[in-house]
């Protein structure tokens, strides 16, 4: 693999090189190590199948129960992902490209549901409507919880698009609808498909939200197998089917994404994008956003507030509240940093050096994220006990589990950021006399910094609300807000669980706000370095 650019410097003699030209194999090695660790659950499932034999494996897979779970899971993904895509793209377009009244406030409202974990959302809705159950309820709760995963990257991509392209299309006589579908939407493909992939993977691995409404998916069935009958073979075979679903999802996303590049040089048109006047559609748009905000934020806020009022001051006197909060904060920050560091070489290879190797390394990590946390946890327990017993039930093993589970949350924003950081800017900096490393740090890394912050925030949110792997892998005496909340809510102590839900939301809110700010500042993050380099080039 070569990373040497063909462009020459200002003197016409010195070739411009990437800072990875010397250490490219080190980047590949780091990506291979991460991918190899991601294969542990797959090897665990394959090892179980080999141990019990083909006949028993087939008997566990080809049975009516698996058909029922397959139907439920596929329908959940097929219905929920398009709904999240419509809500995410529609909300981003209304905020960024129309005369929507209160667009700034609505932009924040559409991002805030990300601060409420799906199982907390389910807890609130079940408290309000105890009869919730089945596919329809699962689609409702999943859509309300996960549509921001599409909204945020799409809004960031919209903010970075050159409005001149839309103005040129409009000058050719195209109306707003044709401009959107013909000019804007194709440029949002990377962000849209990345967000939709995250939604699909979350649907495949979500447990708590669906368990509370008694909706059976592969994940809830796997958890039931391990918790009630300790039937590792049956659970592993179900995990194998779940991995096949993930393969199908990844194949579809890869085909749809293609190899298009979305980087641009310069700040584009200086004028802000021309906003479309909603006119008679202003009131329907406001009502639709109001209904969405009430369903995604209002219901959880009212229900949790009601349980807090019912429990009174006594629910805040639990001795473990403070220590649980601090432990959650430390694990979320640590897990976020480890995951972002692990995701960077994979993202770099996928965008700057696309090919069979980079695609295999990248997609290997998505397989693990689609599996229930308990399957990954059991694989790590088995490996650690046999090969590295010193790391069993340590914080290090738990952080590794978080990184393997939530790599896609970091990969998607990092890849989008790297894809929109033009290599030509780095080459221009080298032409002006900067070393490859200084050019990379001063230009490319600066352009990718907002995406890195977004990746860290997304992983922080995921770790703070992670449930199943934490229950199995956390060291003795360590508990998080999510595990404590789940313990109390499982005991039908909804009032006692309310403070932990409240603290979990408050802890997640700053990171959600960071993601929101990232989406609003995306355009200026690209324009400033580009303008600075152009000015320096002119002065030279």
C-alpha positions in Angstrom: 0.0 0.0 0.0 1.4 3.4 -1.0 0.4 6.7 0.5 2.8 9.0 -1.5 1.0 11.7 -3.4 2.0 12.5 -7.0 1.6 16.3 -6.6 4.9 18.2 -6.5 5.8 21.2 -4.3 6.2 24.8 -5.2 9.7 24.2 -6.6 8.4 21.5 -8.9 10.8 18.9 -7.5 9.9 17.7 -4.1 7.1 15.0 -4.0 4.4 15.6 -1.5 4.0 12.8 1.0 1.3 11.7 3.5 2.5 11.5 7.1 1.5 7.9 6.9 3.9 7.2 4.0 6.4 5.7 6.3 4.1 4.2 8.9 1.3 3.0 6.6 1.9 -0.6 7.6 1.7 0.4 11.2 -1.8 1.8 10.5 -2.7 -1.4 8.7 -1.4 -3.5 11.6 -3.5 -1.5 14.1 -6.6 -2.0 12.0 -5.9 -5.7 11.8 -5.5 -6.0 15.5 -8.9 -4.3 16.1 -10.6 -6.4 13.5 -9.1 -9.6 14.9 -10.5 -8.7 18.4 -13.8 -8.1 16.7 -13.9 -11.7 15.4 -13.9 -13.1 18.9 -17.7 -13.4 19.2 -17.8 -15.0 15.7 -15.1 -17.5 16.7 -17.0 -18.2 20.0 -20.2 -19.0 18.1 -18.4 -21.1 15.5 -16.6 -23.0 18.3 -19.9 -23.8 20.0 -21.3 -25.0 16.7 -18.3 -27.3 16.1 -18.5 -28.6 19.6 -22.2 -29.7 19.5 -22.0 -30.9 15.9 -24.0 -30.1 12.7 -27.1 -32.2 13.5 -27.8 -30.4 16.8 -26.9 -27.1 15.4 -29.3 -27.6 12.5 -32.0 -28.7 14.9 -31.5 -25.5 17.0 -31.6 -23.2 13.9 -34.3 -24.8 11.7 -37.3 -24.7 14.1 -40.5 -22.6 14.3 -39.3 -20.4 17.1 -36.4 -19.2 15.0 -38.8 -18.4 12.1 -40.9 -16.3 14.5 -37.9 -14.4 15.8 -36.6 -13.9 12.2 -39.9 -12.5 11.1 -40.1 -10.1 14.1 -36.6 -8.9 13.7 -36.7 -8.4 9.9 -40.0 -6.5 10.1 -38.7 -4.3 12.9 -35.6 -3.3 10.8 -37.6 -3.0 7.5 -40.2 -0.7 9.0 -38.1 1.3 11.6 -35.0 2.2 9.5 -37.0 4.0 6.7 -39.1 5.8 9.3 -35.9 7.0 11.0 -34.5 8.0 7.7 -37.6 10.0 6.8 -37.7 11.7 10.2 -34.0 12.4 10.2 -33.7 13.8 6.7 -37.0 15.6 6.9 -36.1 17.3 10.2 -32.6 18.3 9.0 -34.0 19.7 5.8 -36.7 21.7 7.6 -34.1 23.2 10.0 -31.4 23.9 7.5 -33.2 24.7 4.3 -36.6 26.2 5.0 -38.1 29.3 6.7 -39.2 27.1 9.7 -40.1 29.4 12.6 -37.9 28.7 15.6 -35.5 26.6 13.5 -32.7 26.9 16.1 -34.9 25.6 18.9 -36.3 22.8 16.8 -32.8 21.8 15.8 -32.0 21.1 19.5 -35.3 19.4 20.1 -34.7 16.9 17.3 -31.2 16.0 18.7 -32.2 15.6 22.4 -33.9 12.2 22.2 -30.4 10.8 21.8 -29.9 11.6 25.5 -32.6 9.2 26.5 -31.6 5.5 26.3 -34.1 3.3 24.5 -34.8 1.2 27.6 -35.5 4.4 29.6 -37.9 5.5 26.8 -39.6 2.1 27.0 -39.9 2.3 30.7 -41.6 5.7 30.4 -44.1 4.6 27.8 -44.9 1.3 29.6 -45.5 3.3 32.7 -47.9 5.5 30.8 -49.5 2.8 28.7 -49.0 -0.6 30.4 -50.7 -2.5 27.5 -47.9 -1.6 25.0 -46.6 -4.8 23.4 -45.8 -6.3 20.0 -44.3 -5.1 16.7 -46.1 -1.8 16.5 -44.9 -0.7 19.9 -41.4 -1.8 19.1 -41.4 0.3 16.0 -42.8 3.3 17.9 -40.2 3.1 20.7 -37.2 2.4 18.4 -38.1 5.2 16.0 -38.4 7.7 18.8 -35.1 6.6 20.3 -33.0 6.2 17.2 -34.0 8.8 14.5 -31.4 11.3 15.8 -28.7 8.9 14.6 -29.8 9.9 11.1 -30.8 13.5 11.8 -27.4 14.6 13.3 -25.1 13.3 10.5 -27.5 14.4 7.8 -27.8 17.9 9.3 -24.0 18.2 9.5 -23.7 17.1 5.9 -26.4 19.7 4.8 -24.5 22.4 6.7 -21.3 21.6 4.7 -22.9 21.4 1.2 -22.1 24.2 -1.2 -25.3 26.1 -1.6 -24.2 27.2 -5.0 -25.1 23.8 -6.3 -28.7 24.2 -5.2 -28.9 27.7 -6.5 -27.5 26.6 -9.9 -30.2 23.8 -10.0 -32.9 26.3 -9.1 -31.7 28.8 -11.8 -32.3 26.0 -14.4 -36.0 26.1 -13.5 -36.2 23.2 -11.1 -38.6 23.5 -8.2 -37.7 22.9 -4.5 -38.8 19.2 -4.7 -36.7 18.5 -7.8 -33.7 20.4 -6.3 -33.9 18.3 -3.1 -34.2 14.9 -4.7 -32.0 15.6 -7.7 -29.2 17.8 -6.1 -29.3 17.7 -2.3 -30.3 14.1 -1.5 -27.5 12.4 -3.6 -24.9 14.4 -1.7 -26.4 13.2 1.6 -25.9 9.6 0.7 -22.9 8.9 2.9 -24.4 10.5 6.0 -27.8 9.0 5.4 -26.6 5.5 4.9 -24.2 5.7 7.8 -26.9 6.8 10.1 -29.4 4.2 8.8 -26.7 1.5 9.3 -26.3 2.6 12.9 -30.1 2.4 13.4 -30.2 -1.1 11.9 -27.4 -2.3 14.1 -29.0 -0.9 17.2 -32.2 -2.6 16.3 -30.5 -6.0 16.0 -28.7 -5.6 19.3 -31.3 -3.8 21.5 -32.5 -5.7 24.5 -34.0 -3.6 27.3 -36.5 -1.6 25.3 -38.0 -4.7 23.7 -37.9 -6.8 26.8 -40.1 -4.2 28.7 -42.8 -4.4 26.0 -42.6 -8.2 25.7 -41.6 -8.0 22.0 -39.5 -11.0 21.1 -36.4 -10.5 18.8 -33.3 -12.5 18.5 -31.6 -10.5 21.2 -34.3 -10.9 23.8 -34.5 -14.6 23.0 -30.7 -15.0 23.4 -30.8 -13.3 26.7 -33.7 -15.5 27.8 -31.7 -18.6 26.8 -28.7 -17.5 28.9 -30.6 -16.3 31.9 -33.3 -18.9 32.3 -31.9 -22.2 30.9 -28.2 -21.4 30.6 -28.4 -23.1 27.2 -25.3 -21.7 25.6 -25.7 -23.8 22.5 -29.2 -22.5 21.7 -28.2 -18.9 22.4 -25.0 -19.3 20.2 -27.0 -20.6 17.3 -29.5 -17.7 17.6 -26.4 -15.4 17.6 -25.3 -17.0 14.4 -28.5 -16.2 12.6 -28.3 -12.7 14.0 -24.8 -12.4 12.5 -26.2 -13.4 9.1 -28.7 -10.6 9.3 -25.9 -8.2 10.1 -24.0 -9.4 7.0 -27.1 -8.7 4.9 -27.4 -5.2 6.3 -23.7 -4.5 5.7 -23.9 -5.8 2.1 -26.9 -3.6 1.4 -25.2 -0.5 2.9 -22.0 -1.1 1.0 -23.7 -1.5 -2.3 -25.8 1.6 -1.8 -22.9 3.7 -0.6 -20.6 3.1 -3.6 -17.3 4.9 -4.0 -18.3 8.5 -4.4 -16.2 11.2 -2.8 -17.8 14.2 -1.1 -14.8 16.5 -0.3 -14.7 20.0 -1.7 -12.0 22.7 -1.6 -12.7 26.2 -0.4 -15.8 27.5 1.4 -18.0 27.5 -1.6 -20.5 30.3 -2.0 -20.1 33.0 0.6 -23.8 33.7 0.9 -25.9 31.5 3.1 -28.2 28.9 1.5 -31.4 30.3 0.2 -34.2 29.1 2.5 -37.4 27.8 1.0 -40.5 29.7 2.2 -43.0 27.2 3.8 -46.0 29.5 3.5 -49.1 27.4 4.1 -46.9 24.5 5.2 -45.6 26.4 8.2 -48.4 25.3 10.5 -48.4 21.6 9.5 -44.6 21.5 9.9 -44.8 23.0 13.4 -47.5 20.6 14.4 -45.6 17.6 13.1 -42.4 18.6 15.0 -44.5 19.4 18.1 -46.0 15.9 18.0 -42.6 14.3 17.6 -41.1 16.3 20.4 -43.9 15.4 22.8 -43.6 11.7 21.9 -39.8 11.5 22.2 -39.2 14.0 25.0 -42.5 15.0 26.7 -43.7 11.5 27.6 -40.4 10.4 29.3 -40.1 13.8 31.1 -43.6 13.7 32.5 -43.5 10.0 33.5 -40.1 10.2 35.2 -41.1 13.4 36.9 -44.3 11.7 38.1 -42.3 8.8 39.6 -39.9 11.2 41.3 -42.8 13.0 42.8 -44.4 9.7 43.9 -41.2 8.6 45.6 -40.4 11.9 47.2 -37.1 12.8 48.8 -36.5 9.2 49.9 -35.6 8.0 46.4 -32.6 10.4 46.4 -31.2 9.2 49.6 -29.8 5.9 48.2 -26.2 5.7 49.4 -24.9 4.4 46.0 -26.3 7.2 43.9 -23.1 9.3 43.9 -20.6 6.4 43.5 -22.7 5.0 40.7 -22.7 8.3 38.9 -18.9 8.7 39.1 -18.3 5.1 38.0 -20.6 5.6 35.0 -18.8 8.9 34.1 -15.4 7.3 34.3 -16.4 4.2 32.2 -18.1 6.3 29.6 -15.1 8.6 29.1 -12.7 5.8 29.1 -14.7 3.7 26.7 -15.2 6.7 24.4 -11.4 7.4 24.2 -10.5 3.8 23.6 -13.1 3.4 20.9 -12.1 6.5 19.0 -8.5 5.6 19.1 -9.3 2.1 17.8 -11.6 3.5 15.1 -9.3 6.0 13.6 -6.9 3.7 11.6 -9.9 1.8 10.3 -11.7 5.0 9.2 -8.5 6.3 7.5 -8.0 3.2 5.5 -11.6 3.0 4.5 -11.7 6.5 3.1 -8.2 7.3 1.9 -7.2 3.8 0.8 -10.4 2.0 -0.2 -10.0 -1.6 -1.4 -10.8 -5.2 -0.5 -8.6 -5.1 2.6 -10.0 -1.9 4.1 -13.6 -3.0 3.4 -13.0 -6.4 5.1 -11.3 -4.7 8.1 -14.1 -2.1 8.4 -17.0 -4.4 8.1 -15.6 -7.0 10.5 -16.2 -4.6 13.3 -19.9 -4.1 12.4 -20.5 -7.8 13.0 -19.7 -7.6 16.7 -21.8 -4.5 17.2 -24.9 -6.3 15.9 -24.6 -9.0 18.5 -26.1 -8.7 22.0 -23.6 -7.5 24.6 -24.0 -10.8 26.5 -22.6 -12.8 23.5 -19.5 -10.6 23.3 -19.2 -10.7 27.1 -19.2 -14.5 27.2 -16.7 -14.6 24.4 -14.3 -12.3 26.3 -14.9 -14.2 29.5 -13.9 -17.5 27.8 -10.8 -16.0 26.1 -9.6 -14.2 29.2 -10.0 -17.2 31.5 -8.1 -19.5 29.1 -5.4 -17.2 27.8 -5.2 -14.0 30.0 -6.7 -14.8 33.4 -5.2 -11.6 34.8 -7.6 -9.4 32.9 -10.8 -11.3 33.9 -13.3 -9.0 35.7 -11.1 -5.9 35.2 -11.9 -2.5 33.9 -9.6 -3.0 31.0 -11.6 -6.0 29.7 -14.8 -4.0 30.1 -13.3 -1.1 28.1 -12.3 -3.5 25.3 -15.9 -4.8 25.2 -17.2 -1.2 24.9 -14.8 -0.5 22.0 -15.8 -3.7 20.2 -19.5 -3.0 20.7 -19.5 0.7 19.7 -16.9 1.0 17.0 -19.6 1.7 14.4 -20.7 4.8 16.4 -17.2 6.1 16.0 -16.5 4.8 12.4 -19.5 6.6 10.8 -18.7 10.2 11.9 -14.9 9.7 11.5 -15.3 8.4 8.0 -17.6 11.3 7.1 -15.1 13.8 8.5 -12.1 12.2 6.8 -14.1 12.0 3.5 -14.9 15.7 3.6 -11.2 16.7 4.4 -9.7 17.1 0.9 -6.2 15.6 0.4 -5.5 18.6 -1.9 -5.4 20.9 1.2 -2.8 18.8 2.9 -0.8 18.8 -0.4 -1.1 22.6 -0.6 0.2 23.0 2.9 3.2 20.8 2.0 3.8 22.9 -1.1 4.0 26.0 1.2 6.9 24.4 3.1 5.2 22.4 5.9 6.4 18.9 6.7 4.0 16.0 6.0 3.3 15.6 9.8 2.7 19.4 10.3 0.5 19.5 7.3 -1.5 16.5 8.6 -1.9 17.9 12.1 -2.5 21.5 11.0 -4.9 20.8 8.2 -6.4 17.3 8.0 -6.5 16.6 11.7 -8.0 20.0 12.3 -10.7 19.3 9.7 -11.4 15.9 11.3 -11.4 17.2 14.9 -15.2 18.1 14.9 -16.0 14.6 13.6 -13.7 13.1 16.3 -15.6 15.0 19.0 -18.8 13.7 17.5 -17.5 10.2 17.6 -16.4 10.5 21.2 -19.8 11.9 22.2 -21.7 9.2 20.4 -19.7 6.4 22.1 -20.0 8.2 25.5 -23.8 8.1 25.1 -23.7 4.4 24.1 -21.4 3.3 27.0 -23.4 5.3 29.6 -26.6 3.4 28.6 -25.0 -0.1 27.9 -26.6 -2.8 29.9 -25.9 -6.5 29.1 -22.1 -6.6 28.7 -21.7 -4.4 31.8 -23.8 -6.7 33.9 -21.5 -9.6 33.1 -18.0 -8.0 32.7 -18.0 -5.2 35.3 -15.5 -5.7 38.2 -16.9 -6.7 41.6 -18.4 -3.6 43.3 -18.7 -1.6 40.0 -22.2 -0.7 38.8 -23.5 1.9 36.4 -26.6 4.0 36.2 -27.9 1.7 33.5 -27.4 -1.5 35.4 -28.8 -0.1 38.7 -31.8 1.3 36.8 -32.4 -2.0 35.2 -32.2 -3.9 38.5 -34.8 -1.7 40.1 -37.2 -1.5 37.2 -37.0 -5.3 36.8 -38.2 -5.4 40.4 -41.1 -3.1 39.5 -39.6 -0.4 41.7 -40.3 2.3 39.2 -40.1 5.1 41.8 -36.7 3.8 42.9 -35.5 3.6 39.3 -36.5 7.1 38.5 -33.5 8.9 40.0 -31.1 6.7 38.0 -33.0 7.4 34.8 -32.8 11.1 35.6 -29.1 11.1 36.3 -28.5 9.0 33.1 -30.4 11.6 31.0 -28.5 14.5 32.7 -25.2 12.8 32.1 -26.0 12.2 28.5 -27.4 15.6 27.8 -24.0 17.5 27.5 -22.7 15.0 24.9 -26.0 15.2 23.0 -25.6 19.0 23.0 -22.0 18.6 21.7 -23.3 16.5 18.8 -25.9 19.2 18.2 -23.3 21.9 18.1 -21.1 19.8 15.9 -23.9 19.6 13.3 -24.5 23.4 13.4 -20.8 24.3 13.1 -19.9 21.8 10.4 -19.8 24.3 7.6 -17.4 26.8 9.3 -15.1 23.9 10.4 -14.3 23.2 6.8 -14.3 26.8 5.5 -11.8 28.3 7.9 -8.8 26.1 7.2 -9.5 26.2 3.5 -9.7 30.0 3.4 -6.5 30.3 5.5 -4.6 28.1 3.1 -5.9 29.9 0.1 -4.9 33.3 1.6 -1.4 32.0 2.4 -1.0 30.7 -1.1 -2.1 34.0 -2.6 0.4 35.9 -0.4 3.2 33.6 -1.4 
